[in-house]
C-alpha cells in the first residue's frame, strides 16, 4: 500500500503522509469525474500531463474566496509544490510495485518557493530559557521536568516529538554520553550528550515520579506522556513575559542548537548528522541564517555601512 511504502521505504514523517493522503484523495476524486470513471491501474498509466494540470487548476479555483484573499504567493506556491510532490510520489510507487510507467507527473512544473531561514534564539536567551520556563511551572515536579526537557532540546538539537517519545529506559540505557533517538520515519541516530545536559537530566531522573523503565521520561501531571502542546504553551507563556517573538517555540531551540554550532565553526556534515537530516540541503538552511547574521553585523559595524554614495 502506498501509505505504508511512504512510511517504511521513503521514511516520510506522519505529517507528510497525512498531507499526501489528502492531496492524492482529491486528485483521484477529480480524475474520477474528469475521466468519467474511477481510474484503475491501467487508466492511471494513461493519465496525461493535461489531465494533471487540469486538476491543479481545479484545486486553485476550488479554494474558498476568503482563503484565496488571505493567502500569499509563497503559501500558494508551497501548496502547489506539495501537491505535485504527492502525485509524483504515488506514481513512483505505482512504477515500483505495479510496473506502471507514466512520465506525465515528472513533467509537471514545480513552482519555486522561498527558502525559509531558521530563526534561532540568541545564545543567552537559549541558555536562560529552561530555568525561566521552569520558574513558571505550577508544581515542583513540572519545574524539574521542564528544566530537563528544555535543556535537552537546546543541548542536543532534538525535535520536541523525539524528546517526548523517550522512555525512562532510553535514558537509563544510554552509555558513553550518547543517547539513541528515534527520528522521522523511525530512523535512529546517536545523539551525544554534553556534561551539563547529563547533569540536569540525571537530576530529573532521580526525581522522576514513576521511574519504571517503561514510563515516559517526560510525563504529564497524570503520569501519561507529556503532550507537545503543553510544552509549547509553557514556552509561549515564557516568550510573552520576556518580550520574545512568536518564533520562539520548542523547535526554535533546535534551530538555536544548529545555528550556534554553525557560528562556532562546526562542520555542516556534522550538524546534519546531529540533527538527523536525510539531506544536506535541509541543513544548508543554517548557512543562510549565519550569512544573514554576518550581514547584520557588517551593516552595524562597518564604517561605510551608513554612507550612501
PAZAPA-4460 file (N, C-alpha, C; in steps of 0.05 Angstrom, whole numbers, plus 32768, in hexadecimal, padded with zeros to 4 digits):
% residues 309
    n_x    n_y    n_z   ca_x   ca_y   ca_z    c_x    c_y    c_z   seq   type   mol
   8011   7FE8   8000   8000   8000   8000   8012   8019   8000     1      X     A
   8009   802D   7FF1   8019   8045   7FED   8021   8053   8008     2      X     A
   800E   8056   801A   8014   8064   8033   8028   8055   8044     3      X     A
   8026   803A   8045   803B   802A   8053   8056   802D   8045     4      X     A
   8056   802E   802B   806E   8031   801B   807B   804C   8022     5      X     A
   806B   8061   8025   8075   807B   802D   8083   807A   8048     6      X     A
   8075   806D   805B   8080   806C   8076   8099   805B   8078     7      X     A
   8099   8044   806D   80AE   8030   8071   80C6   8034   805E     8      X     A
   80C0   8038   8045   80D6   803A   8031   80E0   8056   802C     9      X     A
   80CD   8069   802C   80D4   8085   8027   80D9   8094   8041    10      X     A
   80D3   8087   8058   80D7   8092   8072   80CB   80AE   8075    11      X     A
   80B3   80B1   806A   80A5   80CA   806C   809A   80CE   8088    12      X     A
   8098   80E7   8091   808D   80ED   80AB   806E   80E8   80AA    13      X     A
   8062   80E5   80C1   8045   80E1   80C2   8036   80F9   80B7    14      X     A
   8041   8111   80BC   8035   8129   80B2   8035   8129   8093    15      X     A
   804B   8120   8087   804C   811F   806A   8039   810A   805F    16      X     A
   8038   80F3   806D   8026   80DD   8064   8009   80E7   8064    17      X     A
   8001   80F5   8079   7FE5   80FF   807B   7FDF   8113   8065    18      X     A
   7FF2   8126   8060   7FEF   813A   804B   7FED   812D   802F    19      X     A
   7FFF   811A   802A   7FFF   810D   8010   7FE6   80FD   800B    20      X     A
   7FDC   80EF   8021   7FC4   80E0   801E   7FAC   80F2   8017    21      X     A
   7FAB   8109   8023   7F96   811D   801D   7F98   8126   8000    22      X     A
   7FB1   812D   7FF7   7FB4   8137   7FDC   7FAE   8122   7FC7    23      X     A
   7FB7   810A   7FCC   7FB1   80F5   7FB8   7F93   80EE   7FB7    24      X     A
   7F86   80EE   7FCE   7F69   80E9   7FCF   7F5A   80FE   7FBE    25      X     A
   7F62   8117   7FC0   7F56   812B   7FB0   7F5C   8128   7F92    26      X     A
   7F75   8120   7F8C   7F7D   811C   7F71   7F6D   8105   7F64    27      X     A
   7F6B   80EF   7F72   7F5C   80D8   7F67   7F3E   80DE   7F65    28      X     A
   7F34   80EE   7F78   7F18   80F6   7F76   7F13   8107   7F5D    29      X     A
   7F25   811A   7F58   7F22   812A   7F40   7F25   811A   7F27    30      X     A
   7F38   8107   7F26   7F3C   80F7   7F0E   7F24   80E5   7F08    31      X     A
   7F17   80DC   7F1E   7EFF   80CB   7F1B   7EEA   80DA   7F0B    32      X     A
   7EE6   80F3   7F12   7ED2   8104   7F03   7EDD   810B   7EE8    33      X     A
   7EF6   8113   7EE7   7F02   811D   7ECE   7F04   8108   7EB9    34      X     A
   7F0A   80EF   7EC1   7F0D   80D9   7EAE   7EF4   80C8   7EAA    35      X     A
   7EDF   80CE   7EBA   7EC6   80C0   7EB6   7EC5   80A5   7EC4    36      X     A
   7ED6   80A1   7ED8   7ED6   8088   7EE6   7EEE   8086   7EF9    37      X     A
   7EEB   8076   7F0E   7F01   8073   7F21   7F19   8066   7F13    38      X     A
   7F30   8074   7F14   7F47   806A   7F06   7F53   8051   7F12    39      X     A
   7F57   803C   7F02   7F65   8024   7F0B   7F83   8027   7F03    40      X     A
   7F92   8011   7F08   7FAE   8012   7F02   7FB4   8018   7EE5    41      X     A
   7FA4   800C   7ED3   7FA8   8010   7EB6   7FA3   802D   7EAF    42      X     A
   7F8D   8038   7EB9   7F85   8053   7EB3   7F9A   8067   7EBE    43      X     A
   7FA5   8061   7ED6   7FB9   8073   7EE2   7FD2   8074   7ED1    44      X     A
   7FD8   805E   7EC3   7FEF   805D   7EB2   7FEB   806F   7E99    45      X     A
   7FD2   8076   7E93   7FCC   8086   7E7C   7FC5   80A3   7E83    46      X     A
   7FC5   80AA   7E9D   7FBF   80C5   7EA5   7FD5   80D8   7E98    47      X     A
   7FCB   80ED   7E8C   7FDE   80FE   7E7E   7FE5   8117   7E8D    48      X     A
   7FF8   8126   7E83   8001   813F   7E90   7FEA   8153   7E91    49      X     A
   7FDA   8154   7E7C   7FC3   8167   7E7B   7FAF   8160   7E91    50      X     A
   7FAB   8146   7E97   7F98   813E   7EAC   7FA2   8147   7EC7    51      X     A
   7FBC   8144   7ECC   7FC7   814C   7EE6   7FC7   816B   7EE9    52      X     A
   7FCC   8179   7ED3   7FCB   8196   7ED4   7FAE   81A0   7ED9    53      X     A
   7F9B   8191   7ECE   7F7F   8198   7ED3   7F78   8195   7EF0    54      X     A
   7F83   8180   7EFD   7F7E   817C   7F19   7F89   8193   7F2A    55      X     A
   7FA2   819B   7F24   7FAF   81B0   7F33   7FA0   81CB   7F2F    56      X     A
   7F96   81D0   7F17   7F87   81E8   7F12   7F6C   81E7   7F21    57      X     A
   7F60   81CF   7F22   7F47   81CC   7F31   7F4C   81D1   7F4F    58      X     A
   7F62   81C7   7F5A   7F68   81CB   7F76   7F6B   81E9   7F7C    59      X     A
   7F78   81F7   7F6A   7F7D   8213   7F6E   7F63   8223   7F6F    60      X     A
   7F50   821B   7F5E   7F37   8229   7F5E   7F23   8220   7F72    61      X     A
   7F28   8208   7F7E   7F15   81FD   7F90   7F17   8208   7FAD    62      X     A
   7F2D   8216   7FB3   7F30   8221   7FCE   7F1B   8237   7FD3    63      X     A
   7F11   8239   7FEC   7EFE   824E   7FF3   7F09   8269   7FED    64      X     A
   7EF8   827C   7FE7   7F01   8297   7FE0   7F11   82A4   7FF6    65      X     A
   7F08   82A1   800F   7F16   82AD   8026   7F32   82A1   8029    66      X     A
   7F35   8287   8023   7F4F   827A   8025   7F61   8284   8010    67      X     A
   7F56   8288   7FF7   7F66   8293   7FE2   7F70   82AF   7FE8    68      X     A
   7F5E   82BF   7FF4   7F65   82DB   7FFA   7F7B   82DC   800F    69      X     A
   7F7C   82CA   8022   7F8F   82CB   8038   7FA9   82BC   8031    70      X     A
   7FAA   82AD   801B   7FC2   829F   8015   7FD7   82B1   8008    71      X     A
   7FF0   82A8   8009   8005   82B7   7FFD   8010   82A8   7FE5    72      X     A
   801F   82B5   7FD3   802B   82A6   7FBC   803C   828F   7FC6    73      X     A
   804B   8294   7FDC   805D   827F   7FE6   804D   8267   7FF0    74      X     A
   8037   826C   8000   8027   8256   800B   801A   8247   7FF5    75      X     A
   8010   8255   7FE0   8004   8247   7FC9   8018   8235   7FBB    76      X     A
   8031   8240   7FB8   8046   8231   7FAA   804D   8218   7FBA    77      X     A
   804E   821A   7FD5   8055   8203   7FE6   803F   81EE   7FE4    78      X     A
   8026   81F7   7FE4   8010   81E4   7FE2   8011   81D5   7FC7    79      X     A
   8015   81E3   7FB1   8016   81D7   7F97   802E   81C3   7F96    80      X     A
   8045   81CC   7FA1   805D   81BA   7FA1   8057   81A1   7FB0    81      X     A
   8049   81A2   7FC6   8043   818A   7FD6   8030   8178   7FC6    82      X     A
   801D   8183   7FB8   800A   8173   7FA8   8019   8164   7F92    83      X     A
   802B   8172   7F85   803B   8166   7F6F   804C   8150   7F7B    84      X     A
   8058   8155   7F92   8069   8141   7F9F   8059   8128   7FA6    85      X     A
   8040   812C   7FB0   802F   8115   7FB8   8029   8104   7FA0    86      X     A
   8021   8110   7F8A   801A   8101   7F72   8033   80F3   7F67    87      X     A
   8049   8100   7F66   8062   80F3   7F5C   8069   80DB   7F6E    88      X     A
   8066   80DE   7F88   806C   80C8   7F9A   805A   80B0   7F95    89      X     A
   8041   80B5   7F90   802D   80A0   7F8B   8034   8091   7F71    90      X     A
   803C   80A0   7F5D   8042   8093   7F43   805D   8084   7F45    91      X     A
   8070   808E   7F56   8088   807E   7F5A   8082   8064   7F67    92      X     A
   806F   8064   7F7A   8066   804C   7F87   805A   8039   7F72    93      X     A
   8048   8043   7F61   803C   8033   7F4C   8051   8026   7F3A    94      X     A
   8065   8035   7F33   807B   802B   7F22   808A   8014   7F30    95      X     A
   8090   8019   7F4A   80A0   8005   7F59   8090   7FEC   7F60    96      X     A
   8076   7FEF   7F66   8067   7FD8   7F70   8054   7FCC   7F5B    97      X     A
   804C   7FDB   7F47   8039   7FD1   7F34   8042   7FD4   7F17    98      X     A
   805A   7FDD   7F12   8064   7FDF   7EF7   8057   7FF4   7EE6    99      X     A
   804A   8008   7EF3   803C   801D   7EE4   8050   8033   7EDE   100      X     A
   8057   8036   7EC5   806A   804B   7EBC   805B   8062   7EB0   101      X     A
   805B   8078   7EBD   804E   8090   7EB3   8060   80A8   7EB8   102      X     A
   8068   80B5   7EA3   807B   80CC   7EA6   806D   80E6   7EAB   103      X     A
   8053   80E7   7EA9   8044   8101   7EAB   8049   810F   7EC6   104      X     A
   8049   8101   7EDD   804D   8110   7EF6   8069   811D   7EF8   105      X     A
   807D   8110   7EEB   8097   811C   7EEC   809A   8135   7EDB   106      X     A
   8086   8139   7EC9   8087   8151   7EB8   8078   8169   7EC4   107      X     A
   806A   8164   7EDA   805D   817A   7EE8   8072   818E   7EF2   108      X     A
   806C   81A7   7EEE   807E   81BC   7EF7   807B   81C1   7F15   109      X     A
   8091   81C0   7F23   8090   81C6   7F40   8097   81E3   7F44   110      X     A
   8085   81F2   7F51   808A   820E   7F56   80A2   8212   7F69   111      X     A
   80B0   8228   7F65   80C6   822F   7F76   80BA   823B   7F90   112      X     A
   80C5   8233   7FA6   80BC   823D   7FC0   80D4   8249   7FCE   113      X     A
   80CF   825E   7FDE   80E4   826A   7FEE   80EE   8258   8004   114      X     A
   8108   8256   8007   8113   8246   801C   810E   8255   8037   115      X     A
   8103   8246   8049   80FE   8252   8064   8117   8251   8074   116      X     A
   811F   8268   807D   8138   826A   808E   8130   8264   80AB   117      X     A
   813D   8250   80B7   8137   824A   80D4   813C   8263   80E5   118      X     A
   812B   8267   80F9   812E   827D   810B   8135   8272   8127   119      X     A
   814E   8274   812E   8157   826A   8149   8154   827F   815E   120      X     A
   8155   8277   8177   8156   8289   818D   8173   8292   8190   121      X     A
   8177   82A9   819D   8192   82B1   81A3   819D   829D   81B8   122      X     A
   81B8   829B   81B8   81C4   8286   81CA   81BC   828A   81E7   123      X     A
   81BC   82A3   81F1   81B5   82A8   820D   8198   82A1   8212   124      X     A
   8186   82A5   81FE   816A   829E   8202   8167   8280   8203   125      X     A
   8175   8272   81F1   8172   8254   81F0   817D   8248   8209   126      X     A
   8192   8253   8215   819E   8249   822E   818B   824E   8245   127      X     A
   817E   8265   8245   816D   826C   825C   8152   825F   825B   128      X     A
   8148   8259   8243   812D   824F   823F   8125   8238   8251   129      X     A
   8134   8222   8253   812B   820C   8263   8125   8213   8280   130      X     A
   8137   8222   828D   8132   822A   82A8   811B   823D   82AC   131      X     A
   8119   8250   8299   8104   8264   829B   80E8   8258   8295   132      X     A
   80E7   8245   8282   80CE   8237   827D   80C6   8226   8295   133      X     A
   80DA   8219   82A2   80D4   8209   82BA   80C9   821A   82D0   134      X     A
   80D2   8233   82D2   80C9   8245   82E8   80AB   824B   82E5   135      X     A
   80A0   8247   82CD   8083   824C   82C8   8072   8234   82CD   136      X     A
   807E   821D   82D3   806E   8204   82D7   805E   8205   82F0   137      X     A
   8048   81F7   82F0   8035   81F7   8306   803C   81E4   831D   138      X     A
   804D   81D0   8316   8055   81BD   832B   8073   81B9   832A   139      X     A
   807D   81AF   8340   809A   81AA   8342   80A2   8195   832E   140      X     A
   8092   8180   832B   8098   816B   8318   809A   8176   82FB   141      X     A
   8087   8187   82F4   8087   8193   82D9   809F   81A5   82D5   142      X     A
   80A7   81B2   82EA   80BE   81C4   82E8   80D8   81B4   82E2   143      X     A
   80DC   819F   82F1   80F4   818E   82EC   80F2   8181   82D0   144      X     A
   80DA   8178   82C9   80D7   816C   82AE   80DD   817F   8298   145      X     A
   80D2   8198   829A   80D5   81AC   8285   80F2   81B4   8283   146      X     A
   8100   81B6   8299   811D   81BD   8298   812C   81A8   8288   147      X     A
   8126   818F   828D   8134   8179   827F   812C   8178   8262   148      X     A
   8112   817B   825C   8109   8179   8240   8115   818F   822F   149      X     A
   8113   81A8   8237   811C   81BE   8227   813B   81BF   8226   150      X     A
   8148   81B6   823B   8165   81B3   823A   816D   819E   8225   151      X     A
   815F   8188   8224   8164   8173   8211   8160   817C   81F4   152      X     A
   814B   818C   81F0   8144   8195   81D5   815B   81A7   81CB   153      X     A
   8163   81BB   81DB   8178   81CD   81D1   8193   81C0   81D1   154      X     A
   8198   81AD   81E4   81B2   81A1   81E5   81B8   818B   81D1   155      X     A
   81A2   8181   81C4   81A6   816B   81B1   819B   8172   8195   156      X     A
   8189   8186   8193   817C   818B   817A   8166   8178   8172   157      X     A
   815C   8168   8186   8147   8155   8181   812D   8164   817A   158      X     A
   811C   8157   816B   8101   8160   8166   80F1   815B   8180   159      X     A
   80DD   816C   8185   80CC   8168   819C   80BF   814D   819C   160      X     A
   80B7   8144   8184   80AA   8129   8183   80BD   8113   818A   161      X     A
   80D7   8116   8183   80EB   8102   818A   80F0   8101   81A8   162      X     A
   80F1   8118   81B4   80F6   8119   81D1   80DF   810D   81E1   163      X     A
   80C6   8114   81D8   80AF   810B   81E7   80A9   80ED   81E2   164      X     A
   80B5   80E2   81CD   80B2   80C5   81C8   80C5   80B4   81D9   165      X     A
   80D8   80C1   81E7   80EB   80B2   81F7   80DE   80A5   820F   166      X     A
   80E7   808D   8216   80DE   8080   822E   80F5   8081   8242   167      X     A
   80EF   807B   825B   8104   807A   8270   811A   8067   8268   168      X     A
   8113   8050   825C   8128   803C   8255   813B   8047   8240   169      X     A
   8131   8059   822F   8143   8065   821A   8159   8075   8228   170      X     A
   8152   8083   823D   8166   8093   824B   8178   8080   825B   171      X     A
   816C   806D   8269   817C   805B   827A   818E   804A   8269   172      X     A
   8186   8045   8250   8197   8034   823E   81AC   8042   822F   173      X     A
   81AD   805C   8230   81C1   806B   8221   81DC   8068   822F   174      X     A
   81F1   8066   821F   820C   8063   822A   8220   8074   821A   175      X     A
   8236   8079   8226   824B   8089   821A   8241   80A4   8210   176      X     A
   822F   80B0   8220   8224   80CA   821A   8216   80CC   81FF   177      X     A
   8209   80B6   81F7   81FB   80B5   81DD   81DF   80AA   81E2   178      X     A
   81CB   80B8   81D6   81AF   80AF   81D9   81A5   80A7   81BD   179      X     A
   8198   8090   81BD   818C   8086   81A4   8170   8092   81A1   180      X     A
   816C   809F   818A   8152   80AD   8185   8146   80A3   816B   181      X     A
   812B   80A0   816C   811D   8098   8154   8110   80B0   8148   182      X     A
   8118   80B7   812F   810F   80CF   8122   80FA   80CA   810D   183      X     A
   80F8   80DB   80F9   80E4   80D9   80E5   80E6   80BF   80D5   184      X     A
   80CF   80B3   80CF   80CF   809A   80C1   80DA   8083   80D0   185      X     A
   80DD   8085   80EA   80E8   806F   80FA   8106   806D   80F8   186      X     A
   8113   8080   80EC   8130   807F   80E9   813E   8085   8103   187      X     A
   8150   8074   810B   815F   8078   8124   8179   8087   8120   188      X     A
   8181   8097   8134   819B   80A3   8133   81A6   80A5   814F   189      X     A
   81C0   80A9   8152   81CC   80AC   816C   81D1   80C9   8171   190      X     A
   81C8   80D3   8188   81CB   80EF   818F   81DE   80F2   81A6   191      X     A
   81F5   8100   81A2   8207   8104   81B9   81FC   8117   81CD   192      X     A
   8203   8112   81E7   81F9   8122   81FD   820F   8131   820A   193      X     A
   820C   814B   820D   821F   815C   821B   821D   8157   8239   194      X     A
   8233   815A   8247   8232   8155   8265   821D   8166   8272   195      X     A
   8219   817F   826A   8204   8190   8276   81E8   8184   8272   196      X     A
   81E4   8178   825A   81CA   816C   8255   81C6   8153   8266   197      X     A
   81DB   8143   8267   81D9   812A   8277   81D3   8131   8294   198      X     A
   81DF   8145   829F   81DB   814D   82BB   81BE   8154   82C0   199      X     A
   81B3   8164   82AE   8197   816E   82B3   8183   8157   82AF   200      X     A
   8186   8147   829A   8173   8131   8295   8176   811B   82AA   201      X     A
   818F   8117   82B3   8193   8102   82C8   8186   810B   82E2   202      X     A
   8187   8125   82E8   8179   812F   8300   815B   812B   82FE   203      X     A
   8151   812F   82E6   8134   812A   82E2   812E   810C   82E4   204      X     A
   813F   80FC   82DB   813B   80DF   82DC   8138   80D6   82F9   205      X     A
   8147   80E1   830B   8145   80DA   8327   812A   80E3   8333   206      X     A
   8120   80F9   8329   8106   8103   8333   80EE   80F9   8324   207      X     A
   80F2   80E9   830F   80DC   80DF   82FF   80C7   80D2   830F   208      X     A
   80AD   80DA   830C   8098   80CF   831D   8093   80B1   831A   209      X     A
   8099   80A6   8303   8094   8089   82FF   80AF   807A   82FE   210      X     A
   80BF   8080   82EA   80DA   8075   82EA   80DC   8059   82E0   211      X     A
   80C6   804B   82DA   80C8   8030   82D0   80D1   8032   82B2   212      X     A
   80DE   801D   82A8   80EA   801E   828E   80D7   8026   8277   213      X     A
   80BE   801D   8278   80AB   8022   8262   809D   803D   8265   214      X     A
   80A1   804C   827A   8094   8066   827E   80A0   807A   826B   215      X     A
   8090   808E   8262   809B   80A3   8251   80AF   80B3   8261   216      X     A
   80C5   80BB   8255   80D9   80CB   8263   80CE   80E6   826B   217      X     A
   80BC   80F1   825B   80B0   810B   8261   8092   8107   8263   218      X     A
   8087   8102   827B   806B   80FD   827E   805B   8117   8283   219      X     A
   8041   8115   827F   802F   812B   8285   8027   8128   82A2   220      X     A
   8015   8139   82AB   800D   8139   82C7   7FFF   811F   82CF   221      X     A
   7FF2   8112   82BC   7FE4   80F9   82C2   7FF5   80E0   82BD   222      X     A
   800E   80E4   82B6   801F   80CD   82B3   8023   80C3   8297   223      X     A
   8010   80CC   8285   8013   80C4   8269   8029   80D4   825B   224      X     A
   802E   80CF   8242   8042   80DD   8233   803B   80FA   8230   225      X     A
   804D   810C   8235   8049   8128   8232   8042   812F   8215   226      X     A
   802D   813E   8211   8025   8146   81F6   8036   815E   81ED   227      X     A
   803C   815F   81D3   804C   8175   81C8   803E   8190   81CC   228      X     A
   8024   8190   81CB   8015   81A9   81CF   801A   81B5   81EA   229      X     A
   801E   81A5   81FF   8023   81AF   821A   803F   81BD   821B   230      X     A
   8053   81B0   820E   806D   81BC   820D   806D   81D6   81FD   231      X     A
   805E   81D6   81E7   805C   81EE   81D6   804F   8205   81E5   232      X     A
   803A   81FE   81F5   802C   8212   8205   803F   821E   821A   233      X     A
   804F   820D   8227   8061   8217   823B   8075   822A   822F   234      X     A
   807F   8224   8217   8093   8236   820A   8085   824F   8200   235      X     A
   806C   824C   81F8   805D   8264   81EF   8059   8278   8205   236      X     A
   8053   826E   821D   8050   827F   8234   806A   828D   823B   237      X     A
   8080   827E   8239   809B   828A   823F   80A2   82A0   822B   238      X     A
   809D   829B   8211   80A5   82AF   81FE   8094   82C8   8200   239      X     A
   807A   82C5   8207   8069   82DD   820A   8072   82EE   8222   240      X     A
   807A   82E1   8237   8083   82EF   824F   809E   82FC   824A   241      X     A
   80AE   82F1   8238   80C9   82FB   8233   80CB   830C   821A   242      X     A
   80B5   8310   820C   80B5   8320   81F4   80C4   8314   81DD   243      X     A
   80C4   82FA   81DC   80D2   82EB   81C6   80BD   82E6   81B0   244      X     A
   80C6   82E7   8197   80B3   82E3   8180   80A6   82C8   8180   245      X     A
   8091   82C7   816F   8081   82AE   816D   8090   8297   8161   246      X     A
   80A7   829C   8156   80B7   8287   814A   80C3   8275   8160   247      X     A
   80C3   827F   8179   80D0   8270   818F   80BE   8259   8198   248      X     A
   80C1   8242   818C   80B3   822A   8192   80C7   8215   819A   249      X     A
   80BE   81FE   81A4   80D1   81E8   81A9   80E2   81E1   8191   250      X     A
   80D7   81E3   8179   80E7   81DD   8161   80FC   81F2   815C   251      X     A
   80F8   820B   8166   810C   8220   8163   8125   8219   8173   252      X     A
   8123   8208   8188   813A   81FF   8197   814B   81ED   8186   253      X     A
   813E   81DE   8174   814D   81CD   8161   815B   81DF   814D   254      X     A
   814D   81F4   8143   815B   8207   8132   8172   8214   8140   255      X     A
   816E   821B   8159   8183   8228   8169   819C   8216   816C   256      X     A
   8197   81FD   8172   81AC   81E9   8174   81BD   81E9   815B   257      X     A
   81B0   81E6   8144   81BF   81E4   812A   81CC   81FE   8123   258      X     A
   81BE   8215   8126   81CA   822F   811F   81E1   8236   8130   259      X     A
   81E0   8231   814A   81F6   8237   815C   820E   8225   8156   260      X     A
   8209   820C   814E   821F   81FB   8146   822C   8206   812D   261      X     A
   821B   820F   811A   8225   821A   8101   8236   8233   8107   262      X     A
   822D   8244   8118   823B   825C   811F   8256   8256   812D   263      X     A
   8256   823F   813B   826F   8237   8148   8282   8228   8136   264      X     A
   827B   8225   811D   828D   8219   8109   8289   81FB   8105   265      X     A
   8273   81F0   810E   826E   81D3   810A   826A   81CC   80EC   266      X     A
   8272   81B4   80E5   8270   81AB   80CA   8253   81A5   80C3   267      X     A
   824B   81AD   80AA   822F   81AA   80A2   8226   818D   80A2   268      X     A
   8238   817B   809A   8231   815E   809A   822D   8154   80B6   269      X     A
   823C   815E   80C9   8239   8155   80E5   821E   815E   80F0   270      X     A
   8216   8177   80E9   81FC   8182   80F2   81E6   8171   80E5   271      X     A
   81E9   8169   80CC   81D5   8158   80BE   81D1   813F   80CE   272      X     A
   81E7   8132   80D6   81E5   8119   80E5   81D8   811D   8100   273      X     A
   81DF   8133   810E   81D4   8138   8128   81B6   813D   8127   274      X     A
   81AD   814B   8112   8191   8151   810F   8180   813A   8104   275      X     A
   818E   8127   80F7   8180   8111   80EA   8173   8118   80D0   276      X     A
   817E   812C   80C2   8174   8133   80A7   817C   811F   8093   277      X     A
   8169   8116   8082   816F   8103   806D   817E   8110   8057   278      X     A
   817A   812A   8052   8187   8138   803C   8198   814F   8047   279      X     A
   81AF   8153   803B   81C0   8169   8043   81B3   8184   803C   280      X     A
   81A3   8184   8027   8196   819D   801E   8184   81A8   8034   281      X     A
   8178   8197   8045   8168   81A0   805B   8179   81AE   8070   282      X     A
   8190   81A3   8075   81A2   81AF   8089   81AE   81C9   807F   283      X     A
   81B0   81CC   8065   81BC   81E5   805A   81AC   81FE   805F   284      X     A
   8193   81FA   8068   8183   8212   8070   8191   8221   8086   285      X     A
   81A1   8214   8097   81AF   8221   80AD   81C6   8232   80A3   286      X     A
   81D0   822C   808C   81E5   823E   8080   81D8   8258   8078   287      X     A
   81BF   8257   806F   81B1   8270   8068   81AD   8281   8080   288      X     A
   81A6   8274   8097   81A1   8283   80B0   81BB   8290   80B9   289      X     A
   81D2   8281   80B6   81EB   828C   80BE   81F4   82A3   80AC   290      X     A
   81EE   82A1   8092   81F4   82B6   8080   81E4   82CF   8087   291      X     A
   81CB   82CC   808E   81BA   82E3   8096   81C6   82F0   80AE   292      X     A
   81CF   82E0   80C2   81DA   82EB   80DA   81F4   82FB   80D4   293      X     A
   8205   82F0   80C3   821D   82FE   80BB   8217   8318   80AD   294      X     A
   8202   8318   809C   81FB   8331   808E   81F1   8346   80A2   295      X     A
   81E2   833D   80B6   81D9   8350   80CA   81F0   835C   80DA   296      X     A
   8204   834B   80E1   821C   8354   80EF   822B   8368   80DE   297      X     A
   822E   8362   80C4   823C   8374   80B2   822E   838F   80B0   298      X     A
   8213   838E   80AD   8204   83A7   80A8   8205   83B9   80C1   299      X     A
   8209   83AD   80D8   820A   83BE   80F1   8226   83C7   80F7   300      X     A
   823A   83B7   80EF   8255   83BC   80F8   8267   83CA   80E4   301      X     A
   8263   83C5   80CA   8275   83D0   80B6   8273   83EE   80B3   302      X     A
   8289   83FC   80B1   8289   841A   80B0   8279   8424   8098   303      X     A
   8278   8415   8082   826A   841F   806A   824D   8415   8069   304      X     A
   8244   8406   807D   8229   83FA   807B   8213   840F   807A   305      X     A
   8217   8426   8087   8202   843A   8087   8206   8450   8073   306      X     A
   821A   844D   8061   8220   8461   804D   8213   845A   8033   307      X     A
   8203   846C   8029   81F6   8469   800F   8204   8479   7FFA   308      X     A
   820D   846C   7FE5   821C   847B   7FD0   8209   8487   7FBC   309      X     A
***
